[in-house]
Amino acid sequence: MASDNGQLKTPLEGIRVLDLGRYQAGPRCALMFARMGAEVIKVESVRGDESRANGPRVRGQSAYWVQYNSGKKSLAINLRTEKGKDVLRDLVKVSDIFLQNFRPGTIDIMGFGYEKLREMNPKIIMINVSAYGQYGPNRDKVGFDPIGQAMGGLMSLTGYGDLPPIKTYFPLIDRITALHACIGALAALREREISGKGQALEVCLADTGFTTNEIPISAYLGGGVETTRPDTAIGGGGTPFGGMYETEDGHVILAAGNDNMWPRVCEALEHPEWLNDPRFATRDDRTENVDVLEEGISEWLKLRSTKQAVEDLSAHSIPCAPVNTTEQAANEPQLHEREIMMEVPDPVAGTMWVSGKSIKFSRTPMVVGSAPTVGQHTREVLTELLGYSNEEAQALVDDEVVGVDD
């Protein structure tokens, strides 16, 4: 709905997304649409999406489920029935985006491949998310986030020394894949304004894995240069002032390797003599003599608390930050003042913290809502959106075609 002056209240107001995604990459893409004001209908089974059972749990509620589905509507439906498929077909006709991340070929067997969708609604935009893509040598394989980290080479460079390959704890590949999908769908919406036609797009975890390691891969393909990870976890790993260092009570991370920052580094670390030392004249010189510099910065930092070190270095415009634990991150003023996490009502836990306003628009708001119960919006979708009578909706409930939470 537009405001009185004709302006949209949210960036994606009027856009409707059918979210058939599961786990993370698909639902996280749909979540971004919900945050930007689109109506996102979570299409789940009458028993509920399986990720509702995933931990960790907060007062009986799945933090996993809530994070990826807050602000969406729930339509609980049995898509193994023809009547259930009829409901979804009716929805396709009045929607803008159809998102799915089943194994390649599954959605076609269900009767909702792109050609079928286009027959129902020529303007529909289909988002296909998968492990290895809709075509290619690994198309029929299944996979989750770690396959992207492994296949693209990222795990071989994460960590240090002779440790085995290391996976990042959080789902980096899922998250980036979701953003790729969202960006692609937004572009397709823009193109549709010109052509009047929808289209299908696809992203996959394996492709994302390669993009996270694109610079080392480029160096190898172009010149046979093989990137290696640092020998130790502490320090710059062969590049001065570009790594993690110990403080009196924790660790800080620095990113101050370029020539413009070098004079500020010398001043901040109280080593003015470094500035005129020919061993440190250029970045290459400093890398060659990194051991001397690492010793100096380590000594300086170990005499200071993490808070004091960050304050002192920041005062000299040197990029740095504390290496926080989860508890410390959860209490960072940045997190709360910028509403990156926000507390919302929850039907199970009372309240839950969910990802909040990751994008700040100057005129229109991000929309942060609660996660739905199973079938919470089924009657609304059937009667208000699709125009089914109350009797028709109730018949579908009675036949166990749809589920409701009244």
N, C-alpha and C positions, 0 to 999 in steps of 0.2 A: 504494500500500500504506500502511495506517495504522500508526502506531507502537503499542507495547504498551498505552499508555493510551487508545487509540482516537482520538487526534488525527491529523489529516493532516500528513504531513511537508512538503508544499508547498501553497501556496494553491490551486492548480488540479490537484492530484493526482486522477487518475481521469478527467480530461477528455481526449478525443482529438480532434485537429484534423487534417483532411486539407488540406494546403497545395498548391493548384494555382496559386499565385501566381507571377508572373514579375517581374523587375526589382526594384523597391523597395517601393512602397506596400503591395502584398499580402504579400510575404515579410516585411516589417518588422512588420506586424501579427501574423503567425504567430510571429515571433521573440519578441514580448512574451509570447505564450502559453507558448512554450518556457521562457522565463526564469522564469515563474511556476509551472513544474512540470507543465504539460500535456504529453502525448505528442503531438508534432507530426511527422506523416509527410509529408515532402516528396515529392510525386508529380512525377517528372520523366521525360523521355524516356529511352530506353535509351542514347542518346548523351550524356545529361547535359543539365542546364539550360544554356541559352545564355549566361547570365551568368557561368558558370564561366570563360569566356574573357575577361571584362572586366578591364581594368587598374584601378589599378596592381597590380603583382605583387611579391610578397616571396618570394625564393628559389623562384620558379616557381609560387607559389600566388597566386590572385586574392584580393586584399584585399577587393574588392567582393563576391565570392561569400561569403567567410567571414563578413563582417560581418552579412549578412542571413540566414544559414542555419546558424550555429553552434548546436549543441544539438539539431538536428533529426535524424530518421531519413530515409534515402533509399530510396524505392521506385522503381526504374527500370522503366517500363512503356510499352508501345506502345498508346496509346489509339486508334490508327487500326484496331486489330483488335477483333473482337467478343469474343474471349477476354480481351483486355486490359480492355475495358469491363466484362466480367463480374467481374473481380477488383475493380475500383473499385466496382461495385454491392455486392459483398459487404462491402467496407470501409465504405460508406455506412451499412449496416445496423448496424454496431457502433461508429459514431463520433458525436461530438456537434456538430462544426462542419465545414462544407465551405466553403473559401475559394477564390475564383477572381477573376482580373482580366483575363479575355479581353475582347475587344471585345463590346459588348452584342449578344446574340443568338447568339453563337458557342457558348456552353455549352448552349443549348437544342438547337442542331443536333447537338451531340455526344451528346445524350440525357440531360443532367444538369441541366436547368432545375429550378427549385424545385418545380414540381408533380410532376415525376418523382421528385425526391429525397424529397418528402413521402410519396409512395406507398411508397417503400422503407423510410423511417424517419420516422414522424410527429413525432419529437422533434428532428429535425435542424435546426440553425441554419445558414443560408446567408449568407455574406458576399460581396457583390458590390462589387468595386472597379473603377472605370473612369475615363476621362478627363472625360466630361461627364455621366455618369449614365445610368441605365437608361431614362429618358424625358426629354423636353425638346427644345428646338429644335436642339441640337447632338449629340444622342444618337449618331449614326452617325459622328461624327468621331473620329479617333484623336489621342492626345496624350501628353505626358510632363510631368514636374514644371514646366518653364518656362511651360506654357500657363496654369497656375493663377496663377503670379506675374504674368503679363502681363494676363490677362483680368480679374482682380480689382482691378487698379490698383496693386498693390504696387510693380511695377517703376518706375512713374512717380514714386514718392516715395522710392525708394532712390537714394542718391547726393546730388549737390548741384549748384546753379547750373544752367548750360545744358548739362550733360552729357546724352547720350542716356539713355533708360531703362536701368536696370542690374539684371541678374539676380543673386541671391545665389549664391555658389559652391556651397554645399551644398544638397541637395534638401529645402528647407524644406517645400514643399507635399506631397511624398511622405511626409515624416516625420509631419506633422500629420494627413494623411489616414489613415495607418496607425493613429495613436492614436485618431482618430474611430472607425475600424472596430473596434478592440480594445474601446473603451469601449462601443460599441453591442452587440457580441457578449456582453460580460460582463453587460450589462443584460438581453439576451435569455435568457441562462442563468438569471439570477435570476427573470425572469418565467416561465420554463419550470417552475421549482419550484412555482409557484402554479397555472398552467394545465395543466401536463403536455404542452404542445404547443411545437413549435419554430416558427420563422418566418424569413422572409428579411429582410435589411437591405441597404442600399446606401449607399455614400459615393463621392465623386468628386473629382478634382483641381480642377476648376473651382469647385465649391462651397467647397472649402477656401480657394482663392484669395480669394474674397469675404470669408470670415471673417477672414483676416489683415488686411484693410483695412476692418473693420467700423465703426470709429469715424469715419474720414473719410467713408465712404459714408452712415452715419447722419446726420452733420452736413449733407451735401449734400441728401439726400432730405428731411430735416426742415426745413431752413432755407436751402438754397441756398449753404451755406458750402463754399467750395472750399479744401481743404488743399493747401499747397504745400511743397516740400522746402526745406531751408536753402540759403542762397547759397554757403556755403563748407563744406569738410569739417572745418575746425578751429573749435572753439568750440561754443557752445550753439545756434547756428542761430536766433537771435532770442529764445531763452529762456536767461537766465543760469544757469550751473552745471548744464546738462542736456545736455552733449555731450562731444566729444573734444577734448583739448588736448595740445600738445607738451610734453615734458619735456626734460631735459638729454640723455637717451639713448633716447627713444622717445615713447610716448603713453600717456595715461590717459583713462578715460571717467568722467564724473561724472553723478550723478543726484540733485541736491540742490536742487530748485527750490521746495520748499514753504516756507511761513512758519515752521513749527516748526524747520526746519533753519537758517534764516537767521542766528540769533545764533551758532550753531556755525561757520558758514561765515566770518563776520566774524572770529571768534577764531582759527580755523585759518589764515586768510590774512593775519593780523596787520594787519587794517584795522578796528579797533574804531570808528573815526569813521563807518564806513558805517552802523552800527546806528542812529545818531541823525540820519542824513541823510534829509530828507524825499523826496529823489529815489528812495530805495530802501525806502520804508515798507511797500509791499505788493508782492505778486508782479507785479501789473500795472505798478506804478511801476518795478520793476526791469527788466521787459521793455522798457518805454519808454526806459529809460536803459542799455540793455544794453551799449552800446559802452564806457562808462566801466568797468563791472564786468569785461567781457571783457579789457580791457587790464590790469586789476589781477591777475586770476587768471593770465593768460598770463605776466606778468612773474614772478610767484611760482613757477609750475611750471617755467619754463625754467631756474631756478637750482637745481633739484633733480633727482636721478635718479628714474626711474619707481618704483623700490623705495622710496626715501625718501619720495616724494610720497604713495604709497599708504599707507605706515605713518603718516605725519603726519596725513593726512586721516581715516584709519580711527580714529586715536586720538581724534578729535573726533566719532566716529559719523556720518561723512559717507559715503554710499554711493559707492564708487569701485572701480576695478579696472584692472590693466594691460591695454593693448591688445596681446595676445600674438601672436607669429607661431605657426605650427604647431609649430615646434621648442620654443618657450617653453611653449606649452600642453601639449605632450607631457611636459614635465618639471615641471609644476606639482604640488606635494605634494597638493593637493586631489584631483587625478585619481587618484593612486595610493592615498592613505590611505583614500579612500572607494570604491575598487575600481570606478571608472567604466569603466576599461579594464583587462582582465585577460589574462594570457598563458596560452594553453591549448595542449595538444599538437595537432599537425597532421600528417596523413599525407604531405603533400607538402613543406611548408616546415620540418618539425620542430616548430616552435612558431609561433603567430600571436597577435597582440593583437586581442581582440574587445571589443565593448561589453559591459560587465559589469552591475553591480548598480545600475541606475538607480532602483530602488525598494527601500527598506529596511523589511522587516516586523519586528515586535518578536519574533515567535515562529517564523515559518516562513522558510526561506531562498529567495533567488533561485537559479536553476539556470543555471550557465554551462558549456557544453560545447563540444566540437569540431565542426567542419563535417564532414559525411559525404562519403565517396567515392561515385561513381555506383553505385547499387544495393547499397550496403553492407548495408542492412537488408532487402533483398528477400526472402531466404529466411526471415528471422525473421518478417516480416509474414505471409507465406504460410502457414508451418507452425505458428507459435506463436499468432498472432492469429486467423487465419482457419481453422486446422485442416486445411489441405491436407496430404496425405501427402507424404513426400519424393519419391515417384515422380511425383505430380501436379505438384509444384513443378518438378522437373527437366524434365518434359515441356514446361512453359511456357518454361523456359529454352531447351530444344532448339528449340522452335518460334519463338524470338525474340520471344515475347510480352512477356517480362520480361528485364531485365538484372541480373546479379549481380556483386559484387566479392568473390570468394572468396579 
